[in-house]
Amino acid sequence: MTVTTSTPKSGSTQRGNRARPGQSSPKLAYLPIIFLAFAIGIPLLIIVVYSFLEKPSQGTGVKWVFTTENYKALFIQQKLDGTTALDTRYLKVLWTSFTYSLITTTVTLILSVPVAMWIATRDARRRTLLVALVTLPFWISILIRTYGMRQIIADEGPIGKFLGLFNIDWSILYSPPATILGLIYVFLPFMILPIYASAERFDFRLAEAAYDLGAKKLTVVRKIILPAIRPGIISGIALVFIPALGSFLQSDMLGGGKTNMVANVIANNFGQARNWPFGSALAVLLIVLTLLFVLIIQGISQRRGDKVELV
Amino acid sequence: MFVKTKRKASYAAILAAGALLLSACGGETTASSTESAPAATSEFPTTGSGVVNLYNWTDYIDPAILEKFTAETGIEVILDVFDSNETLLAKLQSGATGYDVIMPSDYMVAQMIELGMLQNVDVASFPNGKNIAPEFMDVYFDPGRAYTAPYMYGSTGIACNTKLEPECENIKSWSDLFTGNFANVNALKDQVEIVSAALRATGTAAEDLCTTDTANYIAAEEILSGFKPAVIDNDGGNVRMITGQATIRTSWNGDTHRMKMENPDIIFIYPSEGLNFWSDHMAIPVGAPNLDNAKIFMNWMMDPANMAAASNFSGYNNAITGTSDLMDDELKSDPAVIVPAEFTSLLSTVPNCGEEARELYTQVFTTWLDSQ
């Protein structure tokens, strides 16, 4: 899926006539398209096919027998005593993933708007430096950063020690708040950057003009600034919410290795539990829900006339 | 790594002692090996080049031992780690190749041989094959040691911090643990360990652990439904116990020994319903890219000096004769490592269950894990 924030045409600043939009050869796009088809399309197809196959008797892999049992198993539990019961476990896990992602998106949004605006209002040289600082975490493996996070928020870590001086009990590691904190930490740059990209193009003289014409500060933010950076906000929401929904590492390392989020259940089915068809069915369900979310965002932004295109 | 710091001194001492011993008997071995040198070297190389890809349990072998191996044989070790037998099997079955030596436990060796995943290299005929302790020679999963060389063995019980958890002395059984609603409990993410303990806790006898009677598994599922550990994993558990972040943990005995070295308040509990006695073994998967190096590695590890050093790091006993003199005194005097006589009857080999029972184990485990 691609997230594109439409940019205002840069007008007549093109050098030469070779790169006029819409006129260059489409051949350049073939290679990436073929690559994407192989790297995304085929694995996706495999997942969908596997989700309709049976589990072989010896664990891993699939048996080429068509079945819809895997999808039934998402909602109905075949109990050991032979009875069946409505199974809400996986719906609950999906719901947990959804709420974690929602909280992550909300918090990163609230943190990012002021940061992005502040960066956008610095002079050009400092802007470059600040944007570089925001992208600095990408230089370090996410695994290492999550380990670091684990040390910092551990009961005996710096925060715990500091709060201990005031007799405040600090214990969040291996609990949902730790997972959410990890998600917020990892996804913050993905919210700041698109909002900054929108804000950077905003002509701040418009805000000054509105202020000069008697608008209250809050009105300026609401009526002038927010509409201007809305495409960035919507891109940011999509860039944070969707990958957060499928996050694995944070709940595994910070949440205590219990199956808090849907990706952990999927991973467990491809690993220890060795039930690929069921893992595939769960993955397909996640993909469908994600697509649904993308369509909703697209619907909202189209109705409001924003030029944000997802998919 | 973290656990090691304090033990470095004693480890160095062992190495020194080992080196002394080696040099002391060095004269003899060189003398005898020169006689049979041509035959021995042509049949079984002791040095090589290139790499050996080792796929081992997390934090189970001292990096210094691997460096020593490289220094002595010229073969570099590339280490990758897994956290459970099921993960190991899943990874290999999903087509992962490139491993030369893997370290499955007993029942997993049996499954892998059954699935044709291991190479028959006649380990017993290796020069150091003679060091395999007699009682570990004709094991059920590999009679006569054709596929595997023994590494460590141990048991799975309960580690408890007596200072932070006053109830420690009242925890006598798996049932006490599962129904006690203790705070700060950690558990192993291992389906065989968790489910077999739950089966024992609900009255399944050790010899019936592979039963296919669903009633037993329903009871196990029932007792596990009240067991909600704060953390379920196989990595990093030692540190949490040492720092007191976790106060009780289902734990392997050797890991518990390492915790005890760092935090003397920790004890190892032998649950009254019985506990699993397991052993891990080096094996060569089909398709290993460096077969000769894998054999050299396995043979080198079966040298008493090297295996003793491995024990001193991991905290487990091993199945190689002649290592006991080279092992740390703390290790040999720890009731977690050397099973006290009163508890020996509680230990029983990890069951190698049939397909149907395995499936039931997976179901109970998944239900438990997904209901956390």
Boltz contact constraints between the chains, C-beta under 6 A:
constraints:
  - contact:
      token1: [A, 57]
      token2: [B, 355]
      max_distance: 6.0
  - contact:
      token1: [A, 60]
      token2: [B, 90]
      max_distance: 6.0
  - contact:
      token1: [A, 60]
      token2: [B, 93]
      max_distance: 6.0
  - contact:
      token1: [A, 60]
      token2: [B, 94]
      max_distance: 6.0
  - contact:
      token1: [A, 80]
      token2: [B, 214]
      max_distance: 6.0
  - contact:
      token1: [A, 80]
      token2: [B, 217]
      max_distance: 6.0
  - contact:
      token1: [A, 80]
      token2: [B, 218]
      max_distance: 6.0
  - contact:
      token1: [A, 81]
      token2: [B, 218]
      max_distance: 6.0
  - contact:
      token1: [A, 89]
      token2: [B, 370]
      max_distance: 6.0
  - contact:
      token1: [A, 155]
      token2: [B, 245]
      max_distance: 6.0
  - contact:
      token1: [A, 156]
      token2: [B, 243]
      max_distance: 6.0
  - contact:
      token1: [A, 174]
      token2: [B, 230]
      max_distance: 6.0
  - contact:
      token1: [A, 174]
      token2: [B, 231]
      max_distance: 6.0
  - contact:
      token1: [A, 256]
      token2: [B, 230]
      max_distance: 6.0
  - contact:
      token1: [A, 256]
      token2: [B, 231]
      max_distance: 6.0
  - contact:
      token1: [A, 257]
      token2: [B, 231]
      max_distance: 6.0
  - contact:
      token1: [A, 257]
      token2: [B, 232]
      max_distance: 6.0
  - contact:
      token1: [A, 257]
      token2: [B, 233]
      max_distance: 6.0
  - contact:
      token1: [A, 258]
      token2: [B, 232]
      max_distance: 6.0
  - contact:
      token1: [A, 258]
      token2: [B, 372]
      max_distance: 6.0
  - contact:
      token1: [A, 259]
      token2: [B, 369]
      max_distance: 6.0
  - contact:
      token1: [A, 259]
      token2: [B, 370]
      max_distance: 6.0
  - contact:
      token1: [A, 271]
      token2: [B, 87]
      max_distance: 6.0
  - contact:
      token1: [A, 271]
      token2: [B, 90]
      max_distance: 6.0
  - contact:
      token1: [A, 272]
      token2: [B, 86]
      max_distance: 6.0
  - contact:
      token1: [A, 272]
      token2: [B, 87]
      max_distance: 6.0
  - contact:
      token1: [A, 273]
      token2: [B, 362]
      max_distance: 6.0
  - contact:
      token1: [A, 273]
      token2: [B, 366]
      max_distance: 6.0
  - contact:
      token1: [A, 274]
      token2: [B, 90]
      max_distance: 6.0
